[in-house]
């Protein structure tokens, strides 16, 4: 008798109530843990993504539900010189800015990989442009590019006497395009440099020692050790960089808003102008959707970069 | 260039040791310190320019002939005073702070749980859930903001900071989840097994063992989310209309840029004040930033 009471007591202690037991039931726990993240992402990411594709095939405007119009929006875009212009500038902007960012960022990473005093302080300073809100540093660039009071013009005209007149940075198409690219490179260098620096630090010094014993020159060491070892991380960082440069919005919107005469519109700013400012949601969505093929291309690039890394490490490495 | 290279190799080969040391010192200066100096100068100049502009009186701002533009002869607080007392700047700061803290808290909770489930509860298909969340990070806001605007309107959240708090996790959760998966991976599984053997429930394990050990990861994820949501622009621009509810980056661009003559002093003062919170935050947690940035890339 006493034995049974004891055991049931112990049982009651071990399994206090059903809530605790439920939370120890693994499938339930998994669902509960994943629910907030998956829920948020489904409602505010997957659903809008699908909705965006649907909107691109309708003539929705703000305040009016649209009807399905097939590929009319896209047909219109193909005849729209502004869209072609935006495609051209998006590709050009991404290409030139990515090249600049990686050339300068890689260089900066190699420089930071040396030993010198105040290294961590310097690394902290270098990352600053990436931390500060882009729009706010873009405003600083807008002021630096001012037609009358540009500090660059002041330096070139009044201090160095290299030019006779101020540079009109944002007044005509090509200077405006390059000014924006310069601002984008400025903002992108820190991210590239710090990510690549992390990659550089994982390369074993013994490889360099072996190469030096074999009489490899500095260039050969870079070409045959540093560069191949950095390829996987370069591929990943570059994918991120390409995706976020191609879909850039803030810099252009803050500095030129697509002007002068629509010459600096990226696809994102054009989508905003048509979709939100102009109210043509369907057409704006179509412009946004037209970015997807480029993004898929960049993602595949990343995938193969990752696959290559696994292959290099010999086996599946999660 | 080739000539100097040739000279230096000759010097390397023949010169006595002390000349060689000097030569390599000079070489080091030219090859490392000089380019580094240029990089730092260019990377920091816009901030210097921003700071110096916000304390310059208007007369000095528009006259480079009589004043050295790189220095202030009579610093003034007029621009900052104007911002704080004649505009809704304090209100914008408050809204931005609210949105950043709200969305950071929300995404930290969601991504901690998700990362724990994916990394430690290991179920069939957990790698695919992880991959799905990673792919979500590759969807840029620029292709989402138009449909999201209609979703926000449907939910009756248009022009409300709550919309931003709910929407920002779309780019914060993927990032934080991947960061935390990495941290959870580094915590020895044996610790959890011991606790399981001792009769702890899963939730107790998460609270008493895994989370305390993952604190550095949580701090990294938290400060990163805070910075990203403080800096966010396109959603805040598209979903908020009334002046009082705007976040700092949007408000400066849409409320302070008025007319044809730009108030550069006030604009730069606004940018400086808007950058300060993240800059201070950054200076306190530099190492966490660097580790989370590089950790997320390496994952």
Interface residues (C-beta under 8 A of the other chain):
Chain A: X14 X20 X23 X24 X26 X27 X29 X30 X32 X33 X34 X36 X37 X38 X40 X41 X43 X44 X45 X46 X47 X48 X49 X51 X52 X55 X60 X104 X107 X108 X111 X112 X114 X116 X120 X122 X123 X124 X125 X126 X127 X128 X129 X131 X132 X133 X134 X135 X136 X137 X139 X140 X141 X143 X144 X146 X149 X151 X154 X158 X186 X189 X190 X191 X194 X195 X197 X198 X199 X233 X236 X237 X240 X243 X244 X247 X248 X249 X250 X253 X254 X267 X268 X271 X272 X275 X276 X281 X284 X285 X288 X289 X291 X292 X295 X299 X302 X318
Chain B: X32 X33 X35 X36 X39 X40 X42 X43 X44 X46 X47 X49 X50 X53 X61 X62 X64 X69 X106 X109 X110 X111 X113 X114 X116 X117 X118 X121 X123 X127 X129 X133 X135 X136 X138 X139 X140 X141 X142 X143 X144 X145 X146 X147 X148 X149 X150 X151 X166 X167 X169 X170 X173 X174 X177 X199 X201 X202 X203 X227 X230 X231 X233 X234 X237 X238 X248 X249 X250 X252 X253 X264 X267 X268 X270 X271 X274 X275 X278 X279 X282 X283 X286 X289 X290 X293 X294 X297 X298
